[in-house]
Amino acid sequence: MSSELTEEEMRRALFGTPQPEEQVPAPLVKEPVEEVVPAKPVVAPAAKKKAKAFTPRLRVTLRVGNEFEGKMVELIHEADTLSSLLAEQEAVKAARKKYKYVEVVSVKSM
């Protein structure tokens, strides 16, 4: 017996003999065309005024100055956050733009 099979013989062995499919032409049926009616534009109701959401605020009090052990001025910074650490960092960063020495006095909720 020959061990070499042709490609066609391998296909028949794996998938079986192909069955001839009968081709029946599909009957032509006209689908009814739906009548397109233009829809009326939807008018949105008058815009309602939204109440302002509560914004958490912290008040940071700083003592700032440009002279070492010199005159210090109190500065108040308001931060829109609940985190006291974040509020403190934000206040110090803003104060350092103008002053050299910055000391945090207090962080209070408003």
VEXTORNU-290531 format. One record per residue: residue in one letter; z, x, y of N, C-alpha, C in turn. Coordinates in steps of 0.2 Angstrom, whole numbers, padded with zeros to 4 digits, always signed. Last residue first. Example, Ala and Ser with C-alpha at 12.3 -4.5 7.8 and 13.67 -1.06 7.14 Angstrom:
2
S+0035+0064-0011+0036+0068-0005+0039+0064+0000;A+0039+0066-0028+0039+0062-0022+0039+0066-0016;
//
This chain:
110
M+0289-0069+0376+0289-0074+0382+0289-0081+0380;S+0299-0057+0370+0295-0062+0369+0295-0067+0375;K+0300-0040+0375+0303-0046+0374+0298-0051+0373;V+0305-0024+0375+0299-0028+0372+0302-0035+0371;S+0310-0011+0386+0311-0016+0382+0304-0020+0380;V+0306+0003+0390+0313+0000+0392+0314-0006+0387;V+0297+0017+0387+0298+0010+0385+0305+0008+0386;E+0291+0028+0398+0296+0027+0394+0297+0019+0393;V+0279+0041+0403+0280+0034+0401+0286+0033+0397;Y+0271+0052+0414+0277+0051+0410+0279+0043+0409;K+0259+0050+0421+0260+0055+0416+0266+0054+0411;Y+0249+0035+0424+0255+0039+0425+0255+0044+0419;K+0236+0030+0421+0238+0031+0428+0244+0036+0429;K+0235+0029+0408+0229+0030+0412+0230+0032+0419;R+0247+0026+0403+0245+0033+0403+0239+0035+0407;A+0247+0012+0403+0251+0016+0408+0249+0023+0408;A+0239+0009+0391+0237+0007+0398+0240+0011+0403;K+0247+0015+0381+0240+0017+0382+0238+0015+0389;V+0259+0007+0383+0259+0014+0384+0252+0017+0385;A+0254-0006+0379+0256-0005+0385+0257+0003+0387;E+0250-0003+0366+0245-0006+0370+0247-0004+0377;Q+0262+0000+0360+0257+0005+0360+0251+0003+0365;E+0269-0012+0361+0271-0006+0364+0266-0001+0365;A+0261-0021+0354+0262-0022+0361+0264-0016+0364;L+0263-0015+0341+0256-0015+0344+0256-0017+0351;L+0277-0018+0340+0274-0011+0340+0267-0011+0343;S+0277-0032+0340+0281-0028+0345+0278-0021+0346;S+0265-0043+0337+0268-0037+0334+0271-0033+0340;L+0259-0054+0342+0266-0055+0340+0269-0048+0338;T+0250-0053+0358+0251-0051+0351+0258-0053+0349;D+0245-0049+0371+0243-0055+0368+0244-0054+0360;A+0256-0042+0383+0252-0041+0377+0251-0048+0373;E+0259-0037+0399+0260-0043+0395+0254-0042+0389;H+0270-0025+0407+0264-0026+0404+0264-0032+0399;I+0277-0019+0421+0278-0024+0416+0271-0025+0414;L+0286-0005+0427+0280-0008+0426+0280-0013+0420;E+0296+0004+0438+0296-0001+0433+0289-0004+0433;V+0296+0021+0441+0294+0015+0444+0294+0010+0437;M+0305+0036+0446+0302+0032+0441+0301+0025+0444;K+0305+0052+0453+0305+0045+0454+0302+0041+0449;G+0308+0064+0440+0308+0062+0447+0308+0055+0448;E+0308+0070+0428+0314+0069+0431+0314+0067+0438;F+0291+0075+0433+0296+0076+0427+0303+0075+0431;E+0281+0063+0440+0285+0069+0441+0290+0069+0435;N+0275+0051+0439+0271+0057+0438+0275+0063+0439;G+0281+0037+0429+0281+0041+0434+0276+0047+0433;V+0289+0022+0422+0283+0026+0423+0284+0031+0429;R+0296+0011+0411+0297+0015+0417+0292+0021+0417;L+0291-0005+0406+0290+0002+0405+0293+0005+0412;T+0292-0019+0396+0294-0016+0402+0294-0009+0401;V+0281-0031+0389+0284-0025+0388+0286-0022+0395;R+0281-0047+0382+0282-0043+0389+0285-0037+0388;L+0270-0055+0372+0276-0051+0373+0275-0048+0379;R+0263-0071+0366+0263-0065+0371+0270-0062+0371;P+0252-0081+0357+0258-0077+0357+0258-0071+0362;T+0245-0095+0363+0243-0088+0362+0250-0084+0363;F+0240-0110+0357+0246-0106+0359+0244-0099+0358;A+0225-0117+0363+0229-0115+0358+0235-0110+0360;K+0221-0129+0374+0222-0122+0373+0227-0121+0367;A+0212-0143+0368+0218-0141+0371+0219-0133+0369;K+0196-0147+0372+0200-0144+0367+0207-0142+0371;K+0188-0161+0377+0191-0155+0379+0197-0153+0374;K+0174-0167+0369+0181-0168+0370+0184-0161+0372;A+0158-0172+0374+0162-0166+0372+0169-0167+0374;A+0152-0187+0370+0154-0183+0375+0159-0178+0372;P+0142-0187+0354+0147-0190+0359+0149-0185+0364;A+0125-0183+0353+0132-0181+0352+0137-0185+0357;V+0112-0192+0347+0116-0190+0354+0123-0189+0352;V+0099-0189+0338+0106-0191+0337+0109-0188+0344;P+0083-0196+0340+0087-0191+0341+0095-0193+0341;K+0076-0207+0327+0079-0206+0334+0083-0200+0334;A+0062-0201+0317+0069-0203+0318+0072-0202+0325;P+0047-0208+0313+0051-0203+0317+0058-0205+0319;V+0042-0210+0297+0044-0214+0303+0049-0209+0307;V+0030-0209+0286+0034-0205+0290+0036-0209+0296;E+0028-0217+0270+0026-0217+0278+0032-0214+0281;E+0023-0208+0256+0028-0212+0260+0027-0212+0267;V+0010-0211+0245+0012-0207+0251+0017-0211+0255;P+0011-0211+0228+0011-0215+0234+0014-0211+0240;E+0000-0200+0219+0007-0202+0221+0007-0206+0227;K-0013-0204+0208-0011-0203+0215-0004-0205+0216;V-0016-0195+0193-0012-0201+0196-0011-0199+0203;L-0026-0190+0181-0025-0189+0188-0022-0196+0191;P-0019-0184+0166-0023-0190+0169-0021-0189+0177;A-0023-0168+0160-0018-0173+0162-0021-0178+0166;P-0032-0165+0145-0032-0165+0152-0027-0170+0155;V-0024-0156+0132-0026-0162+0134-0026-0163+0142;Q-0027-0144+0121-0027-0145+0128-0029-0152+0130;E-0017-0139+0107-0022-0143+0110-0022-0145+0117;E-0015-0123+0102-0013-0128+0106-0019-0132+0108;P-0014-0115+0086-0019-0117+0092-0016-0123+0096;Q-0001-0105+0083-0004-0112+0082-0008-0113+0088;P-0001-0088+0076-0001-0093+0082-0004-0100+0080;T+0010-0084+0063+0003-0085+0065+0003-0090+0071;G+0024-0074+0068+0020-0079+0064+0013-0080+0066;F+0030-0063+0074+0030-0070+0077+0027-0075+0073;L+0030-0052+0065+0036-0053+0069+0036-0061+0071;A+0017-0053+0059+0023-0052+0054+0029-0054+0058;R+0009-0054+0069+0009-0059+0065+0015-0059+0060;R+0011-0041+0075+0013-0047+0079+0013-0053+0074;M+0006-0033+0065+0013-0032+0067+0015-0039+0071;E-0008-0036+0065-0004-0038+0059+0004-0037+0061;E-0011-0031+0078-0012-0038+0077-0008-0040+0070;E-0009-0018+0076-0005-0021+0081-0005-0029+0080;T-0009-0013+0059-0013-0014+0066-0008-0018+0070;L+0000-0002+0050-0002-0008+0051-0005-0009+0058;E+0002+0010+0037+0000+0009+0044-0003+0002+0045;S+0005+0010+0024+0010+0010+0029+0008+0009+0036;S-0004+0002+0011-0004+0006+0017+0002+0005+0022;M+0000+0004-0006+0000+0000+0000+0000+0004+0006;
//
